[in-house]
Amino acid sequence: QRFTVDKAEDIALSCTIDEKSLERLLLQKITRLHSATVLITPQLVTVTANIPILDNNIAANMTGSIYTADGNIYFKIAEFNVENTLLGKISLNTQDAIMLLDKNKLPFGARIDSVTQENNQISIKASAHKE
């Protein structure tokens, strides 16, 4: 349902992102991935997906974590592995980060207070205060 806020001085926002929602978000942000599956634990986010290259589907596995910096939320890829019969197995340790949430898109000028990985979900807390 919809509602309208006419005036607010202090707002606390919280949300959770489940594994299916993170799958959809990563498929939007990394357009080369197809058929992603995500597993979220307090220590790691594991993504298993296919990458179509030259009429071949290459199995890809990524591990990383969700973090906040400069008010934005990112997925930091720590390890990226691909494997198929054509290429064999390739493993890369990387520090690539993918922006998942831009702070400028938060309502009420809110700021991210915390991002926590839990089993099967990510919890986000944000707040906005009248200056």
Accessible surface in RSA format (square Angstrom, percent):
REM  Atomic radii and reference values for relative SASA: ProtOr
REM  Chains: A
REM  Algorithm: Lee & Richards
REM  Probe-radius: 1.40
REM  Slices: 20
REM RES _ NUM      All-atoms   Total-Side   Main-Chain    Non-polar    All polar
REM                ABS   REL    ABS   REL    ABS   REL    ABS   REL    ABS   REL
RES GLN A   1   229.29 128.2 150.57 110.0  78.72 187.4  66.34 141.2 162.95 123.6
RES ARG A   2   235.06  98.7 201.56 102.7  33.49  79.7  83.99 114.8 151.07  91.6
RES PHE A   3   169.84  85.0 136.65  84.6  33.18  86.4 146.03  88.5  23.80  68.1
RES THR A   4   117.20  83.4  87.27  88.5  29.94  71.3  56.50  75.9  60.70  91.8
RES VAL A   5    65.03  42.8  35.66  32.3  29.37  70.8  39.48  34.3  25.55  69.3
RES ASP A   6   140.75  98.6 100.41  99.9  40.34  95.4  36.66  86.3 104.08 103.8
RES LYS A   7   154.71  75.5 124.56  76.4  30.15  71.8  80.19  72.2  74.51  79.4
RES ALA A   8    48.59  44.7  14.32  22.1  34.27  78.0  22.49  31.7  26.10  69.1
RES GLU A   9    92.94  53.4  85.30  64.5   7.64  18.2  21.80  42.2  71.14  58.1
RES ASP A  10   105.73  74.1  78.19  77.8  27.54  65.1  29.42  69.2  76.31  76.1
RES ILE A  11    32.79  18.7  27.02  20.1   5.77  13.9  32.09  23.1   0.70   1.9
RES ALA A  12    94.11  86.5  64.31  99.2  29.80  67.8  64.64  91.0  29.47  78.1
RES LEU A  13    52.90  29.5  48.46  34.7   4.44  11.2  51.47  36.1   1.43   3.9
RES SER A  14    83.30  70.4  51.78  69.1  31.52  72.6  17.29  36.8  66.02  92.5
RES CYS A  15    65.06  49.2  55.23  61.6   9.83  23.1  40.86 103.5  24.20  26.1
RES THR A  16    83.36  59.3  57.84  58.6  25.53  60.8  27.77  37.3  55.59  84.0
RES ILE A  17    36.49  20.8  35.45  26.4   1.04   2.5  36.49  26.3   0.00   0.0
RES ASP A  18    71.71  50.2  69.56  69.2   2.16   5.1  28.66  67.5  43.05  42.9
RES GLU A  19    35.50  20.4  34.59  26.2   0.91   2.2   7.25  14.0  28.25  23.1
RES LYS A  20   128.18  62.5 127.39  78.2   0.79   1.9  83.72  75.4  44.46  47.4
RES SER A  21    38.10  32.2  33.70  45.0   4.40  10.1  16.35  34.8  21.75  30.5
RES LEU A  22     0.21   0.1   0.21   0.2   0.00   0.0   0.21   0.1   0.00   0.0
RES GLU A  23    17.10   9.8  17.10  12.9   0.00   0.0   1.88   3.6  15.22  12.4
RES ARG A  24   142.03  59.6 139.38  71.0   2.65   6.3  67.55  92.3  74.48  45.1
RES LEU A  25    39.54  22.0  37.45  26.8   2.09   5.3  39.05  27.4   0.48   1.3
RES LEU A  26     0.00   0.0   0.00   0.0   0.00   0.0   0.00   0.0   0.00   0.0
RES LEU A  27    57.47  32.0  47.46  34.0  10.01  25.2  47.75  33.5   9.72  26.2
RES GLN A  28   129.01  72.1 106.41  77.8  22.59  53.8  41.79  89.0  87.21  66.1
RES LYS A  29    97.42  47.5  68.11  41.8  29.31  69.8  25.93  23.3  71.48  76.1
RES ILE A  30    34.56  19.7  31.26  23.3   3.30   7.9  34.56  24.9   0.00   0.0
RES THR A  31   109.59  77.9  89.65  90.9  19.94  47.5  64.40  86.5  45.19  68.3
RES ARG A  32   156.51  65.7 151.23  77.1   5.28  12.6  59.88  81.8  96.63  58.6
RES LEU A  33     7.19   4.0   2.24   1.6   4.95  12.4   2.24   1.6   4.95  13.3
RES HIS A  34    88.01  48.1  85.84  59.7   2.17   5.6  55.16  56.8  32.85  38.2
RES SER A  35    84.78  71.6  54.46  72.7  30.32  69.8  36.09  76.8  48.69  68.2
RES ALA A  36    10.62   9.8   0.00   0.0  10.62  24.2   0.00   0.0  10.62  28.1
RES THR A  37    82.61  58.8  81.02  82.1   1.59   3.8  52.94  71.1  29.67  44.9
RES VAL A  38     5.93   3.9   0.00   0.0   5.93  14.3   0.00   0.0   5.93  16.1
RES LEU A  39    96.03  53.5  95.33  68.2   0.70   1.8  95.33  67.0   0.70   1.9
RES ILE A  40     1.06   0.6   0.00   0.0   1.06   2.6   0.00   0.0   1.06   2.9
RES THR A  41    38.57  27.4  38.57  39.1   0.00   0.0  35.40  47.6   3.17   4.8
RES PRO A  42    67.56  49.2  46.63  42.5  20.93  76.1  46.63  38.5  20.93 130.1
RES GLN A  43   135.69  75.9 115.12  84.1  20.57  49.0  62.11 132.2  73.58  55.8
RES LEU A  44    79.36  44.2  78.99  56.5   0.38   0.9  78.99  55.5   0.38   1.0
RES VAL A  45     0.00   0.0   0.00   0.0   0.00   0.0   0.00   0.0   0.00   0.0
RES THR A  46    40.96  29.1  40.03  40.6   0.93   2.2  28.38  38.1  12.57  19.0
RES VAL A  47     0.22   0.1   0.11   0.1   0.10   0.2   0.11   0.1   0.10   0.3
RES THR A  48    64.02  45.5  63.48  64.4   0.54   1.3  46.17  62.0  17.85  27.0
RES ALA A  49     3.91   3.6   0.47   0.7   3.44   7.8   3.22   4.5   0.69   1.8
RES ASN A  50    48.52  33.5  48.52  46.9   0.00   0.0   0.96   2.3  47.56  46.0
RES ILE A  51    17.21   9.8  17.21  12.8   0.00   0.0  17.21  12.4   0.00   0.0
RES PRO A  52    56.33  41.1  46.39  42.3   9.95  36.2  46.51  38.4   9.82  61.0
RES ILE A  53    72.09  41.0  66.39  49.5   5.70  13.7  71.30  51.3   0.79   2.1
RES LEU A  54   151.31  84.3 123.58  88.4  27.73  69.7 133.29  93.6  18.01  48.5
RES ASP A  55   159.30 111.6 113.64 113.1  45.66 108.0  42.63 100.3 116.67 116.4
RES ASN A  56    57.18  39.4  52.02  50.3   5.16  12.4   6.52  15.7  50.66  49.0
RES ASN A  57    99.57  68.7  75.05  72.5  24.52  59.0  14.81  35.6  84.76  81.9
RES ILE A  58     2.90   1.7   2.90   2.2   0.00   0.0   2.90   2.1   0.00   0.0
RES ALA A  59    45.39  41.7  43.18  66.6   2.21   5.0  43.18  60.8   2.21   5.9
RES ALA A  60     1.06   1.0   0.43   0.7   0.63   1.4   0.54   0.8   0.52   1.4
RES ASN A  61    58.50  40.3  58.27  56.3   0.23   0.5  12.47  30.0  46.02  44.5
RES MET A  62     4.67   2.4   4.23   2.8   0.44   1.0   1.92   1.6   2.75   3.6
RES THR A  63    32.99  23.5  32.82  33.3   0.17   0.4  26.25  35.3   6.74  10.2
RES GLY A  64     1.78   2.2   0.00   N/A   1.78   2.2   1.78   4.9   0.00   0.0
RES SER A  65    40.43  34.2  40.41  53.9   0.02   0.1  20.09  42.8  20.34  28.5
RES ILE A  66    14.08   8.0   1.02   0.8  13.06  31.5   1.02   0.7  13.06  35.4
RES TYR A  67    72.76  34.0  68.82  39.2   3.94  10.3  53.70  40.4  19.06  23.5
RES THR A  68    55.34  39.4  36.48  37.0  18.85  44.9  34.11  45.8  21.23  32.1
RES ALA A  69    39.18  36.0  29.79  46.0   9.39  21.4  39.18  55.2   0.00   0.0
RES ASP A  70   114.41  80.1  89.06  88.6  25.35  59.9  30.93  72.8  83.49  83.3
RES GLY A  71    25.73  31.7   0.00   N/A  25.73  31.7  17.27  47.4   8.46  18.9
RES ASN A  72    13.65   9.4  13.58  13.1   0.07   0.2   0.07   0.2  13.58  13.1
RES ILE A  73     3.73   2.1   3.73   2.8   0.00   0.0   3.73   2.7   0.00   0.0
RES TYR A  74    36.15  16.9  36.15  20.6   0.00   0.0  20.31  15.3  15.84  19.5
RES PHE A  75     0.00   0.0   0.00   0.0   0.00   0.0   0.00   0.0   0.00   0.0
RES LYS A  76    75.76  37.0  75.35  46.2   0.42   1.0  24.74  22.3  51.02  54.3
RES ILE A  77    14.52   8.3  14.52  10.8   0.00   0.0  14.52  10.5   0.00   0.0
RES ALA A  78    45.62  41.9  40.85  63.0   4.77  10.9  41.05  57.8   4.57  12.1
RES GLU A  79    68.14  39.1  67.97  51.4   0.17   0.4   6.90  13.4  61.24  50.0
RES PHE A  80    44.18  22.1  44.18  27.4   0.00   0.0  44.18  26.8   0.00   0.0
RES ASN A  81    24.97  17.2  24.90  24.1   0.07   0.2   3.94   9.5  21.04  20.3
RES VAL A  82    17.13  11.3  16.35  14.8   0.78   1.9  17.13  14.9   0.00   0.0
RES GLU A  83    95.76  55.0  92.13  69.7   3.64   8.7  23.34  45.1  72.43  59.1
RES ASN A  84    27.52  19.0  13.89  13.4  13.63  32.8  21.15  50.9   6.38   6.2
RES THR A  85   150.30 106.9 113.78 115.3  36.52  87.0  93.73 125.9  56.56  85.5
RES LEU A  86   115.70  64.4  85.89  61.4  29.80  74.9  91.46  64.2  24.24  65.2
RES LEU A  87    84.50  47.1  59.21  42.4  25.29  63.6  63.34  44.5  21.16  56.9
RES GLY A  88    33.23  41.0   0.00   N/A  33.23  41.0  32.23  88.4   1.00   2.2
RES LYS A  89   136.60  66.6 102.56  62.9  34.04  81.0  48.14  43.3  88.46  94.2
RES ILE A  90    73.74  42.0  70.03  52.2   3.71   8.9  73.36  52.8   0.38   1.0
RES SER A  91    68.34  57.8  41.47  55.3  26.88  61.9  31.56  67.2  36.78  51.5
RES LEU A  92    94.92  52.9  91.50  65.5   3.42   8.6  94.90  66.6   0.02   0.0
RES ASN A  93   133.13  91.8  99.85  96.5  33.28  80.1  29.79  71.7 103.35  99.9
RES THR A  94    27.55  19.6  20.35  20.6   7.20  17.2  19.49  26.2   8.07  12.2
RES GLN A  95   126.74  70.9 107.26  78.4  19.48  46.4  63.31 134.7  63.44  48.1
RES ASP A  96    89.12  62.4  84.13  83.7   4.99  11.8  17.77  41.8  71.34  71.2
RES ALA A  97    48.63  44.7  16.63  25.7  31.99  72.8  16.63  23.4  31.99  84.8
RES ILE A  98    32.40  18.4  29.10  21.7   3.30   8.0  32.40  23.3   0.00   0.0
RES MET A  99    73.04  37.8  65.19  43.1   7.84  18.7  51.73  44.0  21.30  28.2
RES LEU A 100    13.17   7.3   5.11   3.7   8.06  20.3   5.13   3.6   8.04  21.6
RES LEU A 101    50.51  28.1  48.96  35.0   1.55   3.9  50.50  35.5   0.00   0.0
RES ASP A 102    41.09  28.8  38.57  38.4   2.51   5.9   7.21  17.0  33.87  33.8
RES LYS A 103    92.42  45.1  84.99  52.1   7.43  17.7  45.07  40.6  47.35  50.4
RES ASN A 104   121.29  83.6  87.67  84.7  33.62  81.0  30.71  73.9  90.59  87.6
RES LYS A 105   161.48  78.8 130.99  80.4  30.49  72.6  81.41  73.3  80.07  85.3
RES LEU A 106    28.25  15.7  16.28  11.7  11.97  30.1  16.35  11.5  11.91  32.0
RES PRO A 107    67.45  49.2  56.56  51.6  10.90  39.6  67.45  55.7   0.00   0.0
RES PHE A 108   109.12  54.6  68.23  42.3  40.89 106.4  85.19  51.6  23.93  68.5
RES GLY A 109    64.48  79.5   0.00   N/A  64.48  79.5  39.76 109.1  24.73  55.4
RES ALA A 110     5.04   4.6   0.00   0.0   5.04  11.5   0.00   0.0   5.04  13.3
RES ARG A 111   148.09  62.2 147.07  75.0   1.02   2.4  61.53  84.1  86.55  52.5
RES ILE A 112    21.35  12.2   0.38   0.3  20.98  50.6   0.38   0.3  20.98  56.9
RES ASP A 113    87.61  61.4  54.06  53.8  33.55  79.3  26.39  62.1  61.23  61.1
RES SER A 114    41.98  35.5  38.10  50.9   3.88   8.9  35.20  74.9   6.79   9.5
RES VAL A 115    28.78  18.9   1.19   1.1  27.59  66.5   1.19   1.0  27.59  74.8
RES THR A 116    65.74  46.8  62.82  63.7   2.92   7.0  45.48  61.1  20.26  30.6
RES GLN A 117    20.48  11.5   9.29   6.8  11.19  26.6   7.56  16.1  12.92   9.8
RES GLU A 118    59.60  34.2  57.73  43.7   1.87   4.5  26.14  50.6  33.46  27.3
RES ASN A 119    98.17  67.7  85.86  83.0  12.31  29.6  22.17  53.4  76.00  73.5
RES ASN A 120    85.14  58.7  82.59  79.8   2.56   6.2  21.77  52.4  63.38  61.3
RES GLN A 121    56.95  31.8  56.95  41.6   0.00   0.0   4.34   9.2  52.61  39.9
RES ILE A 122     1.58   0.9   1.58   1.2   0.00   0.0   1.58   1.1   0.00   0.0
RES SER A 123    16.23  13.7  15.44  20.6   0.79   1.8  10.53  22.4   5.71   8.0
RES ILE A 124    12.45   7.1  11.56   8.6   0.89   2.1  11.56   8.3   0.89   2.4
RES LYS A 125   112.59  54.9 112.59  69.1   0.00   0.0  75.72  68.2  36.87  39.3
RES ALA A 126     6.48   6.0   4.04   6.2   2.44   5.6   4.04   5.7   2.44   6.5
RES SER A 127    16.03  13.5  14.46  19.3   1.56   3.6   8.19  17.4   7.83  11.0
RES ALA A 128    11.63  10.7   7.64  11.8   3.99   9.1  11.19  15.8   0.44   1.2
RES HIS A 129   100.13  54.7  85.53  59.4  14.60  37.4  69.08  71.2  31.04  36.1
RES LYS A 130   138.02  67.3 105.16  64.5  32.86  78.2  77.04  69.3  60.98  65.0
RES GLU A 131   175.36 100.7 110.98  84.0  64.38 153.3  95.30 184.3  80.06  65.4
END  Absolute sums over single chains surface
CHAIN  1 A     8655.2       6993.5       1661.6       4559.9       4095.2
END  Absolute sums over all chains
TOTAL          8655.2       6993.5       1661.6       4559.9       4095.2
